[in-house]
Amino acid sequence: MSDRPVSKPVEKKRGRCFQPGMTLALAQTDPSSRSASKGRVISFLRLSKIFLSVHIGLAAAAGCLFHPGGRAQNACMAWAGVTLAAMAGSLVNNIQDRIQDREISRTQWRWEALEAEGILPLLKGAGLMGVLGLMLVVDASDGLWPAAMVLTGLLIYNGVYTPLKKKSHLALLPGSLCGMSALLAGWMVAGGSPMEKEALSAALVVGIWQIPHSMIQNIKHADEMRKSDQPSITKLFEDTDLAFVTLMWVMLYNLSLYHLIFMASFSDWAMLLLFSNAGFLTPLFAHTLYVLKKPRLAFVFLNLSLLVYFVALMMA
């Protein structure tokens, strides 16, 4: 027999050959960091109230195109600028409300997100968005007055509405001016004056709409709002009575739509949308809220009504 040592059979493995001492090189991607980054972006957008901010920007675009001299390019710039400014204001609003949000389970996630991200970085982000938004509005109009109107809306929102709502449920009245200022800013971007009857009538519709919009938010979370220390209209009315008060404001919103028809001239398609809105969508909201007692579905119909209104202004 030969003295040569017997060699062990070599195991063949598919793919890469492994030798003793070698370590498996993992890809340079960390799934946990990706998910964390994605979570931070989503949290930032939620704190900025992205969906509400887009609607406020849409009010500016509608106001711009409602004016006879409005152009699509200017309307798009106004939409983007006001949306960014509204996101900045919403972010600051959540920072101002962080103590109260911690006490309510519905909004407790905001406090947790603010604590995780840090107040100072979020304030810097809000400042950057606000400046960019105002610059876009200035570029869209080649003037400072529309941007001044947007800034006025932000000051009312963060300087008047937010502190006042901690002391009185009547804070929703100055809060309604914020949406009005966005539409008036869009009208001014197109070269109009905010004191013209067409602009004021169109903005009044948005201002009145915000009252039942805020009320139905309270109805959706009535039990929790009554338990909190914050002032709330739910503490003044029972659910049925509050639904009736909300219905009265929706009827006033309906009347403001008919009033606008006599204040400005509209195309046939825009007139059809306005009549459909006042004659179908808002009564459907009232039936859903007061008869079917489904506030969440009524809330959807009310938002849809505002979108239809904006489209009618753009087609005017």
C-alpha positions as CSV (number, residue, x, y, z in Angstrom):
1,M,0.0,0.0,0.0
2,S,1.1,3.5,-0.7
3,D,2.0,5.8,2.3
4,R,0.4,8.8,0.4
5,P,-2.3,10.3,2.6
6,V,-5.8,9.7,1.5
7,S,-7.5,12.9,0.5
8,K,-11.0,13.6,1.4
9,P,-13.5,13.9,-1.3
10,V,-14.1,17.5,-2.3
11,E,-17.7,18.6,-1.8
12,K,-19.1,20.5,-4.7
13,K,-21.5,23.3,-3.9
14,R,-23.6,25.3,-6.2
15,G,-22.7,28.8,-6.8
16,R,-19.7,30.4,-5.0
17,C,-16.9,28.2,-3.6
18,F,-16.3,28.5,0.1
19,Q,-13.1,27.9,1.8
20,P,-12.3,27.8,5.5
21,G,-11.8,31.3,7.0
22,M,-13.9,33.0,4.4
23,T,-16.9,35.1,5.5
24,L,-20.0,35.6,3.6
25,A,-20.1,39.1,2.1
26,L,-23.5,40.5,2.5
27,A,-25.0,43.1,0.2
28,Q,-24.5,46.7,1.3
29,T,-28.2,47.2,1.8
30,D,-29.7,47.2,5.3
31,P,-33.5,46.5,5.1
32,S,-34.0,47.9,8.6
33,S,-32.4,51.3,7.5
34,R,-34.6,51.3,4.4
35,S,-37.8,50.8,6.3
36,A,-36.7,53.3,9.0
37,S,-36.0,55.9,6.2
38,K,-39.4,55.2,4.6
39,G,-41.1,55.5,8.0
40,R,-39.5,58.9,8.6
41,V,-40.7,60.2,5.2
42,I,-44.3,58.9,5.8
43,S,-44.3,60.4,9.3
44,F,-43.1,63.7,8.0
45,L,-45.8,63.8,5.4
46,R,-48.5,62.9,7.9
47,L,-47.3,65.6,10.3
48,S,-47.4,68.0,7.4
49,K,-51.1,67.0,6.7
50,I,-50.2,66.4,3.1
51,F,-53.8,65.6,1.9
52,L,-55.3,68.7,3.6
53,S,-52.4,70.8,2.3
54,V,-52.9,69.7,-1.2
55,H,-56.6,70.7,-1.0
56,I,-55.6,74.1,0.3
57,G,-53.2,74.5,-2.6
58,L,-56.0,73.4,-4.9
59,A,-58.1,76.4,-3.6
60,A,-55.3,78.7,-4.8
61,A,-55.3,77.0,-8.2
62,A,-59.1,77.3,-8.5
63,G,-58.9,81.0,-7.5
64,C,-56.3,81.7,-10.2
65,L,-58.3,79.9,-13.0
66,F,-61.5,81.5,-11.8
67,H,-60.1,84.9,-12.7
68,P,-60.6,85.7,-16.5
69,G,-56.8,86.3,-16.8
70,G,-55.7,83.2,-15.0
71,R,-53.3,80.8,-16.8
72,A,-52.7,77.1,-16.2
73,Q,-49.0,77.6,-15.6
74,N,-49.5,80.2,-13.0
75,A,-52.2,78.1,-11.4
76,C,-49.9,75.1,-11.1
77,M,-47.2,77.3,-9.5
78,A,-49.7,78.7,-7.1
79,W,-50.9,75.2,-6.2
80,A,-47.4,74.0,-5.5
81,G,-46.4,77.1,-3.5
82,V,-49.5,77.2,-1.4
83,T,-49.3,73.5,-0.8
84,L,-45.8,73.8,0.5
85,A,-46.7,76.8,2.7
86,A,-49.7,74.9,4.1
87,M,-47.5,71.9,4.9
88,A,-45.2,74.2,6.8
89,G,-48.1,75.7,8.7
90,S,-49.5,72.2,9.5
91,L,-46.1,71.0,10.8
92,V,-45.8,74.0,13.1
93,N,-49.3,73.5,14.2
94,N,-48.6,69.9,15.3
95,I,-45.5,71.1,17.2
96,Q,-47.7,73.7,19.0
97,D,-50.3,71.0,19.8
98,R,-47.9,68.3,20.9
99,I,-48.8,68.5,24.6
100,Q,-52.5,68.2,23.9
101,D,-52.1,65.5,21.3
102,R,-50.3,63.3,23.9
103,E,-53.5,63.2,25.9
104,I,-55.8,61.9,23.1
105,S,-55.3,58.4,21.7
106,R,-56.4,59.5,18.2
107,T,-53.5,62.0,18.0
108,Q,-50.9,60.4,20.3
109,W,-49.0,59.2,17.3
110,R,-48.2,62.8,16.5
111,W,-46.5,63.4,19.8
112,E,-44.5,60.1,19.4
113,A,-43.4,61.1,15.9
114,L,-42.3,64.5,17.1
115,E,-40.3,63.1,19.9
116,A,-38.7,60.6,17.5
117,E,-37.8,63.1,14.8
118,G,-36.9,66.1,17.1
119,I,-38.5,69.5,17.2
120,L,-35.6,71.5,15.8
121,P,-35.1,69.5,12.6
122,L,-38.8,69.6,11.9
123,L,-38.9,73.4,12.5
124,K,-36.0,73.7,10.0
125,G,-38.0,71.6,7.5
126,A,-41.1,73.7,8.0
127,G,-39.1,76.9,7.5
128,L,-37.6,75.6,4.3
129,M,-41.0,74.5,2.9
130,G,-42.5,77.9,3.9
131,V,-39.8,79.9,2.1
132,L,-39.9,77.8,-1.0
133,G,-43.7,78.0,-1.1
134,L,-43.8,81.7,-0.8
135,M,-41.1,82.0,-3.5
136,L,-43.2,80.0,-5.9
137,V,-46.2,82.2,-5.3
138,V,-44.0,85.3,-5.9
139,D,-42.7,83.8,-9.2
140,A,-46.3,82.8,-10.3
141,S,-47.5,86.4,-9.9
142,D,-44.4,88.6,-10.4
143,G,-45.5,90.4,-7.2
144,L,-45.5,90.3,-3.4
145,W,-49.1,90.8,-2.6
146,P,-50.3,87.2,-3.3
147,A,-47.5,85.8,-1.2
148,A,-48.4,88.3,1.5
149,M,-52.0,86.9,1.5
150,V,-50.6,83.4,1.9
151,L,-48.4,84.6,4.8
152,T,-51.5,86.2,6.4
153,G,-53.3,82.9,6.2
154,L,-50.3,81.2,7.9
155,L,-50.2,83.8,10.7
156,I,-53.9,83.4,11.3
157,Y,-53.6,79.6,11.4
158,N,-50.6,79.4,13.7
159,G,-50.9,82.7,15.5
160,V,-54.6,82.9,16.2
161,Y,-56.4,79.7,15.5
162,T,-54.0,77.3,17.1
163,P,-53.6,79.1,20.4
164,L,-57.3,80.0,20.5
165,K,-58.6,76.5,20.1
166,K,-57.0,75.6,23.4
167,K,-59.3,78.1,25.1
168,S,-62.5,78.3,23.0
169,H,-64.4,76.1,20.6
170,L,-65.1,79.3,18.6
171,A,-61.6,79.1,17.2
172,L,-63.0,77.5,14.1
173,L,-64.3,80.9,13.0
174,P,-60.9,82.5,12.5
175,G,-59.7,79.1,11.3
176,S,-62.1,79.3,8.4
177,L,-60.2,82.4,7.1
178,C,-57.2,80.3,6.2
179,G,-58.9,78.5,3.3
180,M,-60.3,81.8,2.2
181,S,-56.9,83.4,2.1
182,A,-55.6,80.6,-0.2
183,L,-58.3,81.1,-2.8
184,L,-57.9,84.9,-2.6
185,A,-54.2,84.5,-3.1
186,G,-54.8,82.5,-6.3
187,W,-57.2,85.2,-7.6
188,M,-54.4,87.8,-6.9
189,V,-51.9,85.6,-8.7
190,A,-54.0,86.1,-11.9
191,G,-54.0,89.9,-11.4
192,G,-57.3,90.4,-9.5
193,S,-58.1,92.4,-6.4
194,P,-59.1,90.5,-3.3
195,M,-61.9,93.1,-2.8
196,E,-63.8,92.2,-6.0
197,K,-67.2,90.7,-5.4
198,E,-66.5,87.5,-7.5
199,A,-63.4,86.7,-5.4
200,L,-65.0,87.4,-2.0
201,S,-68.1,85.4,-2.9
202,A,-66.0,82.4,-4.1
203,A,-63.8,82.6,-1.0
204,L,-66.9,82.8,1.3
205,V,-68.0,79.4,0.0
206,V,-64.7,77.9,1.2
207,G,-64.9,79.7,4.5
208,I,-68.4,78.5,5.3
209,W,-67.5,74.9,4.2
210,Q,-64.8,74.8,6.8
211,I,-67.3,75.2,9.7
212,P,-69.3,71.9,9.1
213,H,-66.0,70.3,8.1
214,S,-64.6,71.0,11.6
215,M,-67.8,70.1,13.3
216,I,-68.1,66.6,11.7
217,Q,-64.5,65.9,12.7
218,N,-65.7,66.5,16.3
219,I,-68.7,64.2,15.7
220,K,-66.5,61.4,14.5
221,H,-64.5,61.5,17.8
222,A,-67.2,62.9,20.1
223,D,-66.7,60.6,23.0
224,E,-63.0,61.1,23.2
225,M,-63.3,64.9,22.8
226,R,-65.7,65.1,25.7
227,K,-63.3,63.3,28.0
228,S,-60.4,65.6,27.2
229,D,-59.6,68.9,28.9
230,Q,-59.6,70.8,25.6
231,P,-62.6,73.0,24.7
232,S,-64.8,71.3,22.2
233,I,-68.2,71.9,20.6
234,T,-69.1,68.3,21.5
235,K,-69.3,69.5,25.2
236,L,-72.1,71.9,24.3
237,F,-74.3,69.6,22.3
238,E,-75.4,65.9,22.3
239,D,-74.6,64.0,19.2
240,T,-78.0,64.4,17.7
241,D,-78.1,68.1,18.4
242,L,-74.6,68.6,17.0
243,A,-75.5,66.8,13.9
244,F,-78.5,69.2,13.5
245,V,-76.2,72.2,14.0
246,T,-73.8,70.8,11.4
247,L,-76.7,70.3,9.0
248,M,-77.7,74.0,9.4
249,W,-74.1,75.0,8.4
250,V,-74.3,72.7,5.4
251,M,-77.5,74.4,4.3
252,L,-75.7,77.8,4.7
253,Y,-72.9,76.3,2.5
254,N,-75.5,75.3,0.0
255,L,-76.9,78.9,-0.1
256,S,-73.4,80.3,-0.6
257,L,-73.1,78.2,-3.7
258,Y,-76.4,79.6,-5.1
259,H,-75.3,83.1,-4.1
260,L,-72.1,82.7,-6.1
261,I,-74.0,81.9,-9.2
262,F,-75.5,85.5,-9.2
263,M,-72.1,87.1,-8.4
264,A,-70.1,85.8,-11.3
265,S,-70.6,84.4,-14.8
266,F,-70.0,80.7,-15.4
267,S,-69.8,78.5,-18.4
268,D,-72.6,75.9,-19.0
269,W,-70.4,73.0,-17.7
270,A,-69.4,75.0,-14.6
271,M,-73.0,75.9,-13.9
272,L,-74.0,72.3,-14.2
273,L,-71.4,71.3,-11.7
274,L,-72.5,74.0,-9.2
275,F,-76.2,73.1,-9.5
276,S,-75.3,69.4,-9.1
277,N,-73.2,70.2,-6.1
278,A,-75.8,72.3,-4.4
279,G,-78.7,70.0,-5.5
280,F,-77.2,66.6,-4.9
281,L,-74.0,66.2,-3.1
282,T,-74.8,68.4,-0.1
283,P,-78.3,66.9,0.5
284,L,-76.7,63.5,0.2
285,F,-74.3,64.6,3.0
286,A,-77.2,65.8,5.1
287,H,-79.1,62.5,4.7
288,T,-76.0,60.4,5.4
289,L,-75.2,62.4,8.6
290,Y,-78.6,63.1,10.1
291,V,-80.7,60.1,8.9
292,L,-78.2,57.3,8.4
293,K,-76.0,58.6,11.2
294,K,-72.7,57.7,9.4
295,P,-70.4,60.7,10.0
296,R,-67.4,59.1,8.3
297,L,-69.3,58.6,5.1
298,A,-70.8,62.1,5.4
299,F,-67.3,63.5,5.8
300,V,-66.3,61.9,2.5
301,F,-69.3,63.5,0.7
302,L,-68.5,66.9,2.1
303,N,-64.9,66.7,0.9
304,L,-66.1,65.6,-2.5
305,S,-68.4,68.5,-2.6
306,L,-65.5,70.9,-2.2
307,L,-63.5,69.2,-4.9
308,V,-66.5,69.5,-7.3
309,Y,-66.7,73.2,-6.4
310,F,-63.0,73.8,-7.2
311,V,-63.4,72.1,-10.6
312,A,-66.4,74.3,-11.3
313,L,-64.3,77.4,-10.6
314,M,-61.6,76.2,-12.9
315,M,-64.1,75.7,-15.7
316,A,-65.7,79.1,-15.2
